C-alpha cells in the first residue's frame, strides 16, 4: 500500500483539510511511490499560528544555553538517523547514494555549528557621551518562513532552519513537492528529542498554493527562499506587501577560470565534479569553464576523457551522475542541447548511460560543449543539468569580462599559481564566493554563501546567517555623569 505523508504542525501529523494529495515520483524510474498532503492557505495559517504560539511561549522564552543544547541534541539525532535520511533523500531526489549520505551528514553539521553558536551571538556597546550608556542586542524576527527547493532538501533546510532556530525564531517550512520526505522525518526527529511544539512546522503542497500562501502570510516576519529568479521575484513581491525582509538565493552561471600556469592535474577532476554533482542541479554548479587559449586544446582533450568515462544510472546503483528530478527538467535540459545543435556548437564529449538504467528514469548523461560563445544563451542561462560550456580566452582582462558577463553572481573558481593574479581575480570577479585552486571548499558550513544580481541577496551559512535571522535593537540609557 502506498504511503501518504502528512503535514507536521505543532509536533503532530495532520492531513490537508480537503484530503487532497500530490503524487511523489522516483526520478530513477518515473514511478509514483508515495503521496504528500496538498496543502494551501488554511494549513499554512495553522502552522504560522503554531509557530507564533511557540515563539511567544516555551521556545521564545528558552535560555540561549538551553536552546544550544537542544540543537546539539538534534544534530546528534540526525547523525544517528543519517542512513535512514539518506535513503529518503535518494529516493526523493534521485541523487547517488554517496551524495545523499553526504547531504544527511551536512544537515547534522549545520545543527552542530549553529547549536554551538547560539550563546555567542553578541551585541555591541557604542562609545557615546559620558552621561549615556548605549548598547545593541540582536533579537529574532519572530516567525520565519522557509521555502526549500528539491535539489538539496536536507542541506538547504539545515543551513536555513538551523540558523533561524539558533537565533530564536520559530519556523514554518514549505518543501518542494518533488522532495520533502526527508524534511518531514527531520521535523519528527527534532520533536522526539524535545523541540517544543510549534518551533518547527512543515507544510507540504504545491508552490503555487502552499508556497504562495506562506510568502504572502501577514504573520510571517522573515522569508528565506532558494529557487529560480522568476519565483524569487514573486516571493519578494508577496513579502513586500507585508514589509517583510527576505533572503533570496536564486542560482547562478558560475565560471571556473583556468590559466595556463594552473595545476591541471588537480583542476580536472574538480571541473568535472562541479558540473556532474547532483546531475548539475546545483545553484553553485561550475557550469562554465574558461580556459586560456594556450592550453585550451590540451585541457579539453583531457576533460573529454573524463566526461566519456562518467556513468549515469539509477540512484541506488551509486553512479557518477543520477537522474534529473522530473520529466519537465529533463525536457528543459534537452531543449538547451537541441539549441546547441542548431547553433553548430560542438559536443566534445558525452558520458555513458548504464545499460540497466530503468527506461522510465529521467536520465541525461553529462555533456561537454566546446567553443561556446560567451553571449550565447547556453553560456548565459542556468541550464540546471550536467552540461559544461567551455570557452577559450587570451588575457586576464578578457577572462574577467567573460566571467562577469552574465546576470548572475554566485560563485567563481580560479586556477592559477600566480599569487598576484589570484588576488586580482578574487577582487574583480562578481561573485559571493571565490575559490582559488579549489571549488566549493568541501561544502563549508562555516562559509557565508549568497550572491548578487539574479543570484539574489542576503547570506546563508556561517555567522552571517545568524545576522540575517536577527534584527538589531539599540538601547540608549541616560544616567547622568
C-alpha positions, 0 to 999 in steps of 0.5 A: 500500500502506498504511503501518504505523508502528512503535514507536521504542525505543532509536533503532530501529523495532520492531513490537508483539510480537503484530503487532497494529495500530490503524487511523489515520483522516483526520478530513477524510474518515473514511478509514483511511490508515495503521496504528500498532503496538498496543502494551501492557505488554511494549513499554512495559517495553522502552522504560522499560528503554531509557530507564533504560539511557540515563539511567544511561549516555551521556545521564545522564552528558552535560555540561549544555553538551553536552546544550544543544547537542544540543537546539539541534541538534534544534530546528534539525532540526525547523525544517528538517523543519517542512513535512514535520511539518506535513503529518503533523500535518494529516493526523493531526489534521485541523487547517488547514494554517496551524495545523499549520505553526504547531504544527511551528514551536512544537515547534522553539521549545520545543527552542530555549528549553529547549536554551538553558536547560539550563546555567542551571538553578541551585541555591541556597546557604542562609545557615546557621551559620558552621561549615556550608556548605549548598547545593541542586542540582536533579537529574532524576527519572530516567525520565519518562513522557509521555502526549500527547493528539491535539489538539496532538501536536507542541506538547504533546510539545515543551513536555513532552519538551523540558523533561524532556530539558533537565533530564536525564531520559530519556523514554518517550512514549505518543501518542494513537492518533488522532495520533502520526505526527508524534511518531514522525518527531520521535523519528527526527529527534532520533536522526539528529542524535545523541540517544543511544539510549534518551533518547527512546522512543515507544510507540504503542497504545491508552490503555487498554493502552499508556497504562495500562501506562506510568502504572502502570510501577514504573520510571517516576519522573515522569508528565506527562499532558494529557487529560480529568479522568476519565483524569487521575484514573486516571493519578494513581491508577496513579502513586500506587501507585508514589509517583510525582509527576505533572503533570496538565493536564486542560482547562478552561471558560475565560471571556473577560470583556468590559466595556463600556469594552473595545476591541471592535474588537480583542476580536472577532476574538480571541473568535472565534479562541479558540473556532474554533482547532483546531475548539475542541479546545483545553484553553485554548479561550475557550469562554465569553464574558461580556459586560456587559449594556450592550453585550451586544446590540451585541457579539453582533450583531457576533460573529454576523457573524463566526461566519456568515462562518467556513468549515469544510472539509477540512484541506488546503483551509486553512479557518477551522475543520477537522474534529473528530478522530473520529466519537465527538467529533463525536457528543459535540459534537452531543449538547451542541447537541441539549441546547441545543435542548431547553433553548430556548437560542438559536443566534445564529449558525452558520458555513458548511460548504464545499460540497466538504467530503468527506461522510465528514469529521467536520465541525461548523461553529462555533456561537454560543449566546446567553443561556446560563445560567451553571449550565447544563451547556453553560456548565459542561462542556468541550464540546471543539468550536467552540461559544461560550456567551455570557452577559450580566452587570451588575457586576464582582462578578457577572462574577467569580462567573460566571467562577469558577463552574465546576470548572475553572481554566485560563485567563481573558481580560479586556477592559477599559481600566480599569487598576484593574479589570484588576488586580482581575480578574487577582487574583480570577479562578481561573485559571493564566493571565490575559490582559488585552486579549489571549488566549493571548499568541501561544502563549508558550513562555516562559509557565508554563501549568497550572491548578487544580481539574479543570484539574489541577496542576503547570506546563508551559512556561517555567522552571517546567517545568524545576522540575517535571522536577527534584527538589531535593537539599540538601547540608549540609557541616560544616567547622568555623569 
